[in-house]
Amino acid sequence: MEAGFLKDLIYNICLLLGVGVVYSEFNLRPARPARYRDILTGVLLGVVGVAVMLNPWVMRPGMVFDVRSVLLSVGGVFFGPVSALLAAVITALFRYEIGGDGVWMGIAVIFCSAGIGVLWRRLRPQVAEKASLLELALFGLAVHLGMLACTALLPAGTALETLRRIALPVLLAYPAATVVFAMLLLRQAERARGRLALVESEERYRAVSEYSNNAICIVSDSGAITWVNKRMEDMGGFSKAEYLGAGSFARFIAPESLEFVLSNFKKFLAGLPYEHHYVFAFVRADGVKRLCEKYMTDFRDRYGRRNLVISMVDITEQRKAEAEREQLLRAIEQAGDAIVITDAAGLIQYVNPAFEKSTGYTRAEALGKNPSILKSGAQDAEFYRRFWAALSAGETWESRMVNRRKDGTLYTEEAVISAVRDADGRIVNYVAVKRDITENLQMEEQFRQAQKMEAVGHLAGGVAHDFNNILTAIKGYCSLVSSALPAGSPSREDIGEIINAADKATALTGQLLAFSRRQIMTPKVVDVNKIIGDMTKMLLRLIGEEVKLSTHLLNAPCLAKVDPGQIEQVILNLVINARDALREKGEIILETGICDTSGDEVPWKTLRKAGRLVFIRVRDNGCGMSELVKSHLFEPFFTTKASGKGTGLGLSVVFGVIKQSGGEIAVDSAPGKGSVFSIYLPFVKGEAAPGEAEGGSSLSGGSETILLAEDEESLRRLGERLLKAAGYTVLAAASGAEALRLMEERGRPVDLLLTDVVMPGLTGRQLAKELAARKLCPRTLYMSGYTDEAIVKHGVLEPGIAFIYKPFSADGLANKVRAVLDGPADQARA
């Protein structure tokens, strides 16, 4: 081997290796697109090929040898056909430019080397990433055997000389150079891949940390923040410099969370188990407190120091939304209206407790079912067809319907049902808000009934008032005529019959007033048990021997504030009604007791505040009543009895008395199953009022002066005559205004004002107050045929008011006037 050839060969190999190192650092950068990289690599390989060809070993002019075969063959393996071809073209052009006898052999070696490299890459693609020394040696040997084969392009003599001089160095040095160069590229490629992986890892880490929705920071074991991401700056409002220069993370923690956070950090420092996930409050740069959910873990850095990596999410809005959802859920759960949510097919997905209460179905029983479980049959198929047509079209459906509870009872509800759509506008659910209005409908019916009864009551009260005035005149004048007749005169008996008829008419007007709740009550605290006990003998005589009367009275006082006489009338009317229902044979039971208003037994809201109630029940096992009869039961003049057997006022009187006493009455009856009338009155604590002493002597007349004000002429004349007959001086006036004129002309007081309550213009109460204000009358006695709010409140006479009820007798008037004149003035005030 010639020393010059070896020297130039080694020089070229070193140049090749040096250029290869530079090239590998440049070529393996990942940022360039592949097509540009391949072209750039091809150009660079070509330039390197030209560079090594600038310092060849010259065997003789035109015959040059260098390491271009190593460069191009390895380039074909590692950089592919585009780069290899481009490099081959560049070097071939340069070789052609050099010229000489070996130009065609040189060009052939260039393309042969690049071609073998590309072919080897295609057959063994893994060689560019991982190749053994043996494979690389075989590859280098194959390339340079091809190189020697290209000597065939030289003249025969030149070819033999060339083989003699270069064969051994080519087959020894060139394959070795190929192996070294390939190993260098493999190593550089591996290092580049490592750097690329590191760069990619850093980029991924930066992308995860910088573009994460979570705020991320690193805290050292001293408590200082050493790194924050952009989200951390956005979430807290502080800059990165402010975080890193804070000295301690504690600066950013809200006071209420600071103790727990620091305690947990101390556990971390001590190597104890600590909380990795918890919620705490922090303070933004603007001073606003926010809630944060924290996830953290620890790691050791390259110096062995422990650090915390903390990932945080601001959950303030989430917690607010959760609180709002929780509040909404509680509202739905506690709503008085039933709420039902179904899927698009109509199957129940949710019901609230109000649904369970109103229907009797539990949530477990309703879920997955169709609301048709509530169908009562009250609505026809057309109703449901329109119902589903509206819902399917997305319309809101509002309607009343009758449904059936689990126990089979029917109820009426108002329902508003709406469709729920998703973001695409498809119906995914239906929401129904339903209210049980059964009780409201019953109350509406009761109210309509009450209005009807009130209208009839006004009429009855007005009739009774006018009739009482007439009866007062009849009875008064009959008394005068009777007293003027001789003791044995037959006319006295006739007058007595007239008075008896007037008394019966008085009782009838009393019933009318009781029904219309316009009679004046004298309520007292009484024991209902005692009233029934005192009436038992009288009731037994009244109902006859064929009817059995039983009493089940509570063994404790049943105290209520009522008018004793009116309650007696109520019990009497109910017992008579029960007797007639028995048709002279059967049993009547009188029962008393005390109950609580919280139970279902008491449906009236008017009695809810009473707390406890006294009840009186009158039961019979008679013929009972139909629903139609029950609906008209308390209407005046309604009766099921034969003509002449009843006036139809008995139960109307009962209704009026109980209502005026602040109570309620209920009826439970069915044909063939008897009837139960239940009266409920507010229970009163205390003791029953003592009974009044009976009897009393008649009072005489007097000589005092009385001012009589009455707009009814016949009554005014009668009153004047009766009072004068009793010895009184009487000033009579037809109106309140006339009475005032009389007193102004008189100029001095009278002893008593006797006035009708209801008069046109100036009423009796107004007249009395005016005279009292002028000190012209110390006492007032009111008279009327029915109640008036001027002197009564809810049928009860005001304290200190003196009153005589029309119709009255002559003796009754004289006794009342005398009692008022002799009594205290504050018991007969204006």
Residue, then its C-alpha position, 0 to 999 in steps of 0.5 A: m500500500e502506498a504511503g501517500f494513498l494511505k495518508d490521503l485516505i486517512y485525511n479524507i476519512c477524518l474530514l468525512l467524520g468531522v463533517g458527519v458530526v457537524y451534519s448530524e447535529f444539523n440534520l437531526r433537528p425535528a422542526r423542519p418539514a420532511r421534504y425540505r429536510d431531505i433536499l437540504t440533507g441531499v445538498l449537504l451530502g453533495v457539498v461534503g462529497v465535493a469537499v472530500m473530493l477536493n483532497p483526493w489521492v491521485m494515482r495519476p492524472g484523471m485517476v482520483f480516489d476519496v471517500r465519496s463512496v462511504l459518504l453516499s452509501v451511508g447517506g443512502v442507508f440513513f437519509g433515503p433515496v431523495s437525499a442520496l440521489l441529490a448528493a449523487v448528482i452533485t458529486a457526479l457533476f463535480r467528478y465530471e468537471i474534474g475529468g480524466d481517464g477515470v471519470w466514468m468509473g468515478i461517476a459509476v462508483i458514485f451512483c453505485s454506492a448511493g444505489i447500494g445504500v438505498l437498496w440496503r435501506r429498503l431491504r433492511p429498514q431497521v439498519a438506520e436505527k439499530a445495526s450490528l457491526l457485522e452488518l455494517a462491515l458486510f454493507g461496507l464490503a458490498v459497497h466497495l466490492g461494487m466500487l472495484a467492479c467499476t474499474a471495468l470501465l477503465p482501459a484494460g491495462t489501467a484497470l489491472e494496475t488500478l486493482r493492483r494498487i487500490a484493491l487491498p486498501v479499498l477492501l480494508a480501509y473503506p469498509a472500516a470507514t463505512v462502519v465508523f461513519a455509520m456508527l457515528l451517525l447511529r450514535q448521533a441519531e440516538r442522541a438526537r432522538g433522546r434530545l427530541a424526546l426530552v424536548e417533546s417531553e418538555e413541550r408536553y409538560r409545558a403544554v399541560s402546565e401552562y395551558s391546563n385549566n388547573a392552576i399549578c404551582i410548586v412549593s419548596d420545603s421552606g413554603a416558598i412558591t418556586w414556580v407557577n403556571k399562567r392559570m395560577e396568575d389568572m386565578g389569583g390575580f397576582s403576577k408570577a413575580e409576586y408569587l415567587g417573591a412572596g416568601s410563603f404560600a400562606r400570604f394567599i390563604a384566607p384566614e379561616s383556612l390558614e390553620f388547617v393548611l399550615s397544619n397539613f403542611k407541617k405534616f408533609l415536612a415531618g414526613l407524616p401522612y397528609e391530606h392530598h385533596y381538600v377544599f380551602a379558601f384563598v384571597r385574590a389580589d382584589g381582596v375577594k375570597r374564593l373557594c379552591e379545590k386542591y390536589m397535591t403530591d410531593f417529589r424530590d428534586r435533583y438535590g434531594r429536597r422535597n417539594l409539593v406540586i399543587s394543582m388547584v381549581d376555583i370551585t366558587e361558582q361550582r359551589k354556588a351552582e351546587a347550593e342553588r341546585e340544592q336549594l332548588l331540590r329542597a324547594i321541590e322536595q318541600a313544595g306543597d304542589a306535587i311535581v312529576i318528571t317523566d321521560a319522553a315516553g311518559l315514564i315517571q323518573y321523579v316524584n316529590p313527597a307532595f305527590e306521595k302524600s296526594t296520591g298514596y303511591t310511594r316514590a319507589e312504586a311510581l318510578g318507571k310507571n306511566p302516570s296512567i296509574l292515576k286514571s279514574g275514568a272520569q276523562d274520556a279518550e278524546f281528553y287524553r288524545r288532545f292532552w298528548a297532542a299538545l304535549s308532543a307539539g311542545e305546548t304547555w298543557e293546563s287543565r283540571m282532571v279527576n284522578r284516583r289515589k292508590d286507595g281508590t278515592l277520587y280527587t280533583e287536581e289542577a295540572v300544568i305540564s310542560a315539555v323540557r327540550d335539550a340543546d338540540g330542541r328535542i323533547v327529552n322530559y315532561v314536567a308536571v306541577k299538580r295541585d290537589i284542589t278537592e278541598n278548595l272545590q268543596m270550600e267553593e261549593q260551601f261558599r256558594q251555599a253560604q252565599k245562597m243561605e245568606a241571601v235567604g237569611h237577609l230576606a228572612g230577617g227583614v220579613a221577621h223584623d216587619f212581622n215582629n212589629i206587627l205582632t207587637a201591635i197585635k199582642g199589645y192591643c189584645s192586652l189592652v182590650s183583654s184588661a178592659l173586658p169583664a172577668g167572665s166575658p166570652s170575648r176574653e177567651d177570644i182575645g186569648e186565642i188571638i194572643n196564642a196565635a200571635d205567640k205561635a207566630t212569634a216562635l215562627t219569626g224566632q226560627l226565621l231570625a235564628f236561621s238568618r243569624r239575626q237573633i240576639m244571643t246571650p252567650k255563657v260558658v256552659d257544660v254541654n253535658k249538663i244541658i243534655g242531661d237536664m233535657t233528657k226527661m223532656l226528650l224522652r216524653l217527646i220522642g215516644e216510647e217506641v224510640k230508644l234514647s241513649t246518651h254517651l256523655l264524656n265524663a269530663p266537662c265539655l265547656a263551650k260559650v253559647d246561648p243555653g236556650q239556643i243550644e237547647q233548641v238545636i238539640l231539640n230540633l235534631v232529636i225531633n228530626a231523628r225521631d221523624a227519620l226513625r218512623e216511630k221505631g229505632e234508636i237515637i244516640l246523643e254523644t259528647g266529647i272533645c277532639d283536637t283540630s289537627g286531625d282529618e275529622v275537622p276540615w274547616k279552616t275557621l276552627r283550626k285556631a281553636g285548638r280543641l273542640v267540643f262536639i255533640r253528635v246526634r245519631d239515628n238508625g233511620c232511613g238516612m238521606s241521599e246526596l241530593v237531600k243532603s245538598h239542600l238540607f239546611e235550606p229554609f222551607f226545604t223538607t222531605k216530610a209530608s205536607g203539614k208535617g213540617t215547616g222546613l225551618g228546623l235544620s235551618v235554625v240549627f245551622g244558623v245557631i251553630k254558625q252564630s255561635g262560632g261553630e260548624i255542623a257536619v252530616d254523614s248519612a246514606p240511604g238505609k244507613g241512618s244519619v249522624f249530625s255532628i256539631y263542633l264548638p270551640f272548647v273553653k277553659g274555665e268553669a260553667a256560669p251559674g244558672e239564673a234564679e227563676g221567678g221574680s215579682s212584677l214591677s210597678g210603673g212610675s212617674e218618670t219622664i220617658l222619650l219614646a222614638e218609634d217610626e212605626e205609627s201603630l207601635r208608637r201609639l201603643g207604646e205611648r198608651l202603655l207607658k202612660a197607663a203605667g204612670y209615666t210622662v211620655l214624649a213621643a217622636a216618629s224619628g230621631a230628628e223629631a226626638l232631638r227637636l223635642m228635647e231642644e224645646r224641652g231644654r232639660p233631661v228626661d229619665l229614659l230614652l226608649t227607642d227602636v234601633v232601626m229607624p230611617g235617617l237618624t238611627g236609635r243608636q245615633l240618637a242615644k249617643e247625641l242625647a247622652a253627649r248633650k247630657l239630656c238622657p242618662r239611660t237608654l232602652y233599645m227595642s228591635g225585632y232583629t239584631d243590628e250591628a249598631i248594638v250587637k257584634h256577631g249577634v251578641l249584645e254589647p256590654g252595658i246595653a239595655f234591650i227588649y226584644k219585639p214582640f213584647s207584651a204590656d207587662g213585659l214592657a212595663n217590667k223592663v222599663r222599671a228595671v232599667l230605671d231602677g238599675p245602674a246607669d252604666q247598664a243602660r248606656a247609649 
